[in-house]
Amino acid sequence: MSLLREQHPWRNCRLASSLADCRSGSFVRVGGLVTGRQRPSTAKGTLFITLEDETGNINLVVWPSLLEKFRAPLLSASLLFVKGRVEVEQAVVHVIAGHVEDRSHELHDVAPGSRDFH
């Protein structure tokens, strides 16, 4: 992420390490590599996504209505840009997603090709 940080829209994103300093309910932009997706059967359709930037992890909460609206990027993207609202409760920080963009194509510009040995 540090290689993309100076480009739009990444320069306006909060770092994972600074989310705990936000007031609960404040609007933020975040982004990162998708490291995990969970949709537990007990969560009534809620999707939980973990993003990683150069400073740590970002926990996203995606309500079912937003999942239907942004289904493709939420289920397949490897790099996400998200606009949402921060929820801070004690030491736990979540971002409630409101808008999602698949920015996976930007990884091709910064990631070196694989070094395959056969």
C-alpha positions in Angstrom: 0.0 0.0 0.0 2.8 2.4 0.6 3.7 2.3 -3.1 0.1 3.5 -3.9 -0.2 6.0 -1.0 0.5 9.1 -3.0 -1.9 8.4 -5.7 -5.6 9.2 -5.8 -7.7 7.9 -4.0 -5.2 6.4 -1.6 -3.7 9.7 -0.4 -7.1 10.5 1.3 -7.3 7.2 3.1 -6.8 6.7 6.8 -4.1 4.3 7.9 -5.2 1.3 9.9 -2.9 2.6 12.7 -4.9 5.8 13.0 -8.4 4.5 13.0 -8.4 4.1 16.8 -8.0 7.9 17.1 -11.2 8.6 15.2 -14.4 9.4 16.9 -17.0 6.7 16.7 -19.4 7.6 13.9 -17.0 9.7 11.9 -16.7 9.3 8.1 -13.5 7.7 6.8 -11.9 6.4 3.6 -9.8 3.3 4.0 -8.2 0.9 1.6 -6.0 -2.2 1.6 -5.4 -5.7 0.4 -8.1 -8.2 1.2 -6.7 -10.8 3.5 -9.9 -12.5 4.6 -13.6 -12.7 4.1 -16.1 -14.3 6.6 -19.8 -14.7 6.3 -20.8 -16.7 9.4 -24.2 -18.4 9.2 -25.0 -16.8 12.6 -24.4 -13.2 11.3 -27.7 -13.0 9.3 -26.0 -12.2 6.0 -23.4 -9.8 7.3 -20.0 -10.0 5.7 -16.8 -9.3 7.6 -13.7 -8.4 5.5 -10.2 -7.9 6.8 -8.0 -5.4 4.8 -4.3 -4.8 5.4 -2.4 -1.7 4.7 1.2 -0.9 5.5 0.4 -0.2 9.2 -2.0 -3.0 10.1 -5.4 -4.5 9.7 -8.8 -2.9 9.1 -12.0 -4.7 10.0 -14.9 -4.0 7.7 -18.5 -4.8 8.4 -20.7 -5.1 5.4 -24.5 -5.2 6.0 -26.6 -7.5 3.7 -28.1 -4.6 1.8 -24.7 -3.3 0.8 -23.5 -6.7 0.0 -26.2 -7.0 -2.6 -25.3 -3.6 -4.1 -21.5 -4.3 -4.3 -21.6 -8.1 -4.5 -18.9 -8.5 -7.2 -16.1 -6.4 -5.7 -16.9 -7.5 -2.2 -16.5 -11.2 -3.0 -13.7 -11.1 -5.6 -11.5 -8.0 -5.3 -8.0 -8.3 -3.9 -7.6 -4.5 -3.3 -10.5 -2.4 -2.0 -11.2 1.3 -1.5 -13.9 1.8 1.0 -15.9 4.8 2.3 -17.6 4.2 5.6 -18.2 5.1 9.2 -15.9 4.2 12.1 -17.2 2.4 15.1 -14.9 2.4 18.1 -15.8 0.5 21.2 -13.1 0.1 23.8 -10.1 -1.3 21.9 -12.1 -2.7 19.0 -12.3 -0.6 15.8 -14.6 -1.4 12.8 -15.4 0.4 9.6 -19.1 0.0 8.6 -18.8 0.0 4.8 -21.0 2.5 2.8 -19.4 2.5 -0.6 -16.9 0.0 -2.1 -14.6 0.1 -5.1 -12.6 -2.7 -6.6 -9.1 -1.3 -7.3 -7.4 -4.6 -7.9 -6.2 -3.4 -11.3 -3.8 -1.0 -9.5 -1.8 -4.0 -8.2 -0.6 -4.8 -11.6 1.2 -1.4 -11.8 3.2 -2.0 -8.6 3.5 -5.8 -8.2 6.5 -7.4 -9.8 5.9 -10.4 -11.9 6.4 -13.8 -10.3 9.8 -15.5 -10.4 8.9 -19.0 -11.4 11.5 -21.7 -11.3 10.7 -25.0 -13.1 
